[in-house]
C-alpha cells in the first residue's frame, strides 16, 4: 500500500492544550500511524484554521487532502485502516 499523507491539526496554546487533540495524537501513535503533527499555537491560528476549513473545532485530521474530522472520527477511521 502506498504511503498516505496524514496531517493532524491540534490546538496547543500556552495556557491550554486541547485534550481531544491529545487523544487523537495518542490514537494515531498507538496505531503506529505515520503523521504530521501540526500545532496551532495561538488563538489567532486556531480561529484562522477553523475559518479556512469551515470547521467548528479542533483537532482535525486530514488524509491525502480529505478531511476525516475530530477525535471521534479519527477513532472511527482507524477502525477501517488495514493493519
Buried (B, 14 or more C-beta within 10 A) or exposed (E): EEEEEBBBBBBBBEEEEBEBBBBBBEBBEEBEBEBEBBEBEEEEBBEEBBEEEEBEBBBBBBBEEEBBBBBEBBBEBBEEEEE
